[in-house]
């Protein structure tokens, strides 16, 4: 009889422990549009998922790199679902429709998409508010330039990217009114040949500080380093390793806390879709470490500008004129949020065609 009681007790204890194991176990799928070794956009996503996996015991992570923005993305994600994935991060803009198709087909699977707008009970969207974060990067460039010419390599000239350039220009000219920002558009998020040509052309035009908004900063950073120019990175703060001499600073995405919170909500069964857009103030965007070339007084100035942005300062507060002298943001008016997508013009000091 005593042995029977002990056996029953052991079974009860085992059953009592089972839910905790089940609650912490979750299979997560993630698709990347490029290589996670790009020191850029895909690397930042990978780093965020690694933070999530380290924070939550029992996470199984399924990953696929170089997934095109075609129906192939849907096939790859479906395969992850068949392997047990109950949370999927679709990390490129062009993956959105394919992920949404699967969200309708699999209501028990949660999807988080980067950079889109669609929502459903099991489908959320997230991205970082990068535009105002570029202001302190401009402060760094404006203080470090000797030629008063700065270069910006832009992938695709959508409103949000034009907003990045504009904030960069406003920051640069806040500390150096003579600064001129030259922009070259490649027309692609990832084209190494065009990025190398663009960076080289900007340096030929006198730019001694070069930055970019493309998926991988590798080509632009290495071109600047080879040519003896300063550089400012984007997407991943790890890119600083590519330019030991010319690196000034940069912006990086910190997706880990958001991804961790999302996974925990799926495990707890209380996921709620949202349109998440967070920046320096919330920690979704971070300022990279300074390079050895940056003097202490410039570091202090840049850090102060970043802190000001984090606390709510909006550099897109009028009056602001465009590069032709036309008033675009009236005195007392401020642009923010969805307005960042409306930029089809450059602020004063920018040389280049916005659209």
C-alpha positions in Angstrom: 0.0 0.0 0.0 2.9 2.4 0.9 4.5 1.6 -2.4 1.3 2.4 -4.2 1.0 5.8 -2.4 4.6 6.6 -3.3 4.0 5.7 -6.9 0.9 7.9 -7.0 2.8 10.8 -5.4 5.6 10.4 -7.9 3.1 10.5 -10.8 1.4 13.6 -9.4 4.8 15.4 -9.0 5.7 14.5 -12.5 2.4 15.8 -13.9 2.8 19.0 -11.8 6.1 19.7 -13.5 5.0 19.0 -17.0 3.1 22.3 -17.7 6.2 24.4 -16.8 8.3 22.5 -19.4 5.6 22.8 -22.0 5.1 26.5 -21.3 8.8 27.3 -21.8 9.2 25.2 -24.9 8.6 27.0 -28.2 9.8 26.5 -31.7 10.5 29.8 -33.5 11.1 30.2 -37.3 13.0 33.1 -38.9 13.7 33.9 -42.5 16.3 36.3 -43.7 16.5 38.0 -47.1 20.3 37.8 -47.1 23.2 36.3 -45.2 23.4 36.7 -41.5 27.1 37.4 -41.9 26.5 40.7 -43.7 27.4 42.8 -40.7 24.2 44.7 -41.5 20.4 44.2 -41.5 20.4 40.4 -41.4 23.1 40.2 -38.8 21.1 42.5 -36.6 18.1 40.3 -36.9 20.2 37.2 -36.1 21.7 38.9 -33.1 18.2 39.8 -31.8 17.1 36.2 -32.1 20.2 35.0 -30.3 19.3 37.3 -27.4 15.8 35.9 -27.4 17.0 32.3 -27.4 19.5 33.0 -24.5 16.7 34.7 -22.5 14.1 31.9 -22.8 15.1 28.3 -21.9 13.6 25.7 -24.2 13.5 27.8 -27.4 14.2 25.9 -30.6 15.2 28.2 -33.5 14.7 27.3 -37.2 16.4 29.7 -39.6 16.7 30.1 -43.4 19.0 32.6 -45.0 18.9 34.2 -48.5 15.1 33.7 -48.7 13.8 35.7 -51.7 10.8 38.0 -51.6 8.8 35.6 -53.7 6.5 32.6 -53.1 9.6 30.7 -52.1 9.3 32.6 -48.8 5.9 31.1 -48.2 7.2 27.7 -49.0 10.0 28.0 -46.5 7.8 29.3 -43.7 5.3 26.5 -44.3 8.1 24.0 -43.9 9.0 25.6 -40.5 5.4 25.4 -39.4 5.4 21.7 -40.3 8.4 21.3 -38.1 6.4 22.8 -35.2 7.1 26.5 -35.4 4.4 28.5 -33.5 6.1 31.9 -33.9 7.7 33.1 -37.1 9.7 36.3 -37.8 9.5 37.3 -41.4 12.3 39.9 -41.5 12.2 41.5 -44.9 9.6 44.0 -46.3 8.8 41.8 -49.3 8.1 38.7 -47.1 4.9 40.4 -45.8 2.2 39.1 -48.1 3.5 35.6 -48.0 3.6 35.6 -44.2 0.1 37.1 -44.1 -1.2 34.3 -46.4 0.1 31.7 -44.0 -1.3 33.6 -41.0 -4.8 33.2 -42.4 -4.1 29.5 -43.1 -2.6 28.8 -39.7 -4.5 30.9 -37.0 -2.6 29.0 -34.3 0.8 30.4 -35.5 1.9 33.9 -34.6 3.8 36.0 -37.2 5.9 39.1 -36.7 6.8 41.0 -39.8 9.5 43.7 -40.1 8.7 47.0 -41.7 5.1 46.5 -43.1 1.6 47.5 -42.2 -0.6 44.4 -42.2 -2.2 43.1 -39.0 -4.4 40.2 -37.9 -5.2 38.5 -34.6 -2.0 36.4 -35.1 0.0 38.9 -37.2 2.0 41.9 -36.0 4.4 44.4 -37.5 7.5 45.9 -36.1 10.4 48.2 -37.1 12.6 50.8 -35.6 12.0 54.6 -35.8 15.4 55.4 -37.5 14.8 58.9 -38.9 15.4 61.1 -35.9 18.1 58.8 -34.7 20.2 59.9 -37.7 20.4 63.4 -36.2 23.3 62.6 -33.9 25.1 60.7 -36.7 25.0 64.0 -38.6 26.4 65.8 -35.6 29.4 63.3 -35.6 29.9 63.8 -39.4 29.5 67.6 -39.2 32.2 67.9 -36.5 34.7 65.4 -38.1 34.6 66.6 -41.7 37.5 68.7 -43.0 36.1 69.3 -46.5 32.6 70.1 -45.4 31.4 67.5 -47.8 29.6 64.4 -46.5 28.5 61.4 -48.6 25.3 59.2 -48.2 24.8 56.0 -50.2 21.0 55.3 -50.3 19.5 52.1 -51.5 15.9 52.8 -52.5 14.6 56.4 -52.2 11.4 55.8 -50.3 10.1 58.5 -47.9 11.6 56.9 -44.8 15.1 56.7 -46.3 14.9 60.3 -47.5 13.9 61.1 -43.9 17.1 59.4 -42.7 19.2 61.6 -45.0 17.3 64.7 -43.9 17.8 64.1 -40.2 21.5 63.4 -40.9 21.8 66.7 -42.7 19.9 68.6 -40.0 22.3 67.2 -37.4 25.4 68.0 -39.5 24.4 71.5 -40.2 23.4 72.1 -36.6 27.1 72.0 -35.7 28.6 72.9 -39.1 26.4 75.2 -41.2 28.8 74.9 -44.1 28.3 71.1 -44.4 27.0 69.8 -47.6 25.5 66.3 -48.0 25.8 64.5 -51.3 23.5 61.6 -52.0 23.9 58.8 -54.5 21.0 56.3 -54.9 21.8 52.8 -56.0 18.2 51.7 -56.6 18.7 48.4 -54.6 19.0 47.3 -51.0 21.9 45.0 -52.0 24.2 45.7 -54.9 27.9 45.6 -54.0 29.1 46.9 -57.4 26.8 49.9 -57.3 27.6 50.6 -53.6 31.3 50.5 -54.3 30.9 52.9 -57.3 28.6 55.2 -55.2 31.0 55.4 -52.3 34.0 56.0 -54.6 32.2 58.7 -56.5 31.2 60.5 -53.3 34.8 60.4 -52.1 36.0 61.7 -55.6 33.6 64.6 -55.1 35.3 65.5 -51.8 33.3 63.6 -49.2 35.6 62.7 -46.3 32.8 61.2 -44.2 30.6 58.5 -45.9 27.6 56.7 -44.6 24.8 54.6 -46.0 21.3 53.0 -45.8 21.6 49.7 -47.6 21.2 46.1 -46.2 24.9 45.5 -45.7 27.4 48.3 -44.9 30.4 46.2 -45.8 31.1 47.6 -49.2 30.7 51.2 -48.3 32.7 50.9 -45.1 35.6 49.1 -46.8 35.6 51.5 -49.7 35.9 54.4 -47.3 38.5 52.7 -45.3 40.6 51.9 -48.4 40.3 55.5 -49.6 41.2 57.0 -46.2 37.7 58.5 -45.5 35.8 58.4 -42.3 32.7 56.2 -42.1 29.5 55.9 -40.1 27.7 52.6 -40.0 24.1 51.4 -40.0 22.1 48.3 -39.1 24.6 46.4 -36.9 27.0 48.0 -34.5 29.3 45.0 -35.2 30.2 46.7 -38.5 32.7 48.8 -36.6 35.2 45.9 -37.0 35.4 46.5 -40.7 36.9 50.0 -40.5 39.4 50.1 -37.6 40.9 53.4 -38.8 38.0 55.4 -40.3 35.1 54.3 -38.1 33.4 57.2 -36.3 30.2 55.7 -34.9 26.9 54.3 -36.3 23.3 53.2 -35.6 22.4 49.6 -34.9 19.1 47.8 -34.4 18.6 46.1 -31.0 15.7 43.7 -31.7 16.4 41.3 -28.8 14.1 42.7 -26.1 11.2 43.0 -28.6 11.7 39.4 -29.9 12.0 38.1 -26.3 8.8 39.8 -25.2 7.0 38.5 -28.3 8.1 34.9 -27.7 7.1 35.2 -24.0 3.6 36.4 -25.0 3.2 33.4 -27.4 4.3 31.0 -24.7 1.8 32.6 -22.2 -1.0 32.6 -24.8 -1.6 36.4 -24.6 0.0 37.6 -27.8 -1.7 40.9 -29.1 -0.8 42.2 -32.6 0.5 45.7 -32.8 2.2 48.2 -35.1 5.5 48.7 -33.1 7.8 51.5 -34.0 10.4 52.3 -31.4 13.7 54.3 -31.5 16.5 55.6 -29.4 14.3 56.4 -26.5 12.9 52.8 -26.2 16.3 51.1 -27.0 15.3 49.5 -30.4 17.9 51.7 -32.0 21.3 52.1 -30.3 24.4 54.3 -31.0 27.5 52.2 -31.8 30.8 52.7 -29.9 33.0 55.5 -31.1 36.1 54.9 -33.2 39.5 55.9 -32.0 39.6 58.8 -34.4 36.8 60.6 -32.5 38.0 63.2 -30.0 36.5 63.2 -26.5 34.7 66.6 -27.0 33.0 65.3 -30.2 32.0 62.1 -28.4 30.4 64.2 -25.7 28.5 66.3 -28.3 27.2 63.3 -30.2 26.1 61.5 -27.0 24.3 64.6 -25.9 22.5 64.9 -29.2 21.5 61.2 -29.0 20.3 61.7 -25.4 18.2 64.7 -26.5 16.6 62.6 -29.3 15.9 59.8 -26.8 14.2 62.2 -24.6 11.8 63.4 -27.3 13.5 66.1 -29.3 12.2 66.2 -32.9 14.6 67.8 -35.4 11.7 67.9 -37.9 10.1 70.9 -36.2 9.6 74.0 -38.4 10.4 76.2 -40.0 12.3 73.8 -42.3 13.0 74.6 -46.0 14.0 72.1 -48.7 17.1 72.2 -50.9 15.4 74.7 -53.3 14.5 77.1 -50.5 10.8 76.2 -50.4 9.2 76.2 -46.9 8.1 72.6 -46.3 7.5 72.4 -42.5 5.9 75.6 -41.1 7.0 77.3 -37.9 5.4 75.4 -35.0 4.6 72.4 -37.1 6.4 69.0 -36.5 6.6 65.9 -38.6 6.8 62.5 -37.0 5.4 59.0 -37.1 3.7 58.2 -40.4 4.7 61.6 -41.8 8.2 60.2 -42.1 7.0 58.2 -45.1 5.9 61.4 -46.9 9.3 62.8 -47.6 9.9 63.3 -51.3 12.2 66.3 -50.8 15.6 67.0 -49.2 16.3 69.6 -46.6 18.6 72.5 -47.3 22.2 71.4 -47.6 21.5 68.2 -49.4 22.7 67.7 -53.0 20.8 65.1 -54.9 17.4 64.3 -56.4 14.9 63.0 -53.9 12.4 61.4 -56.4 
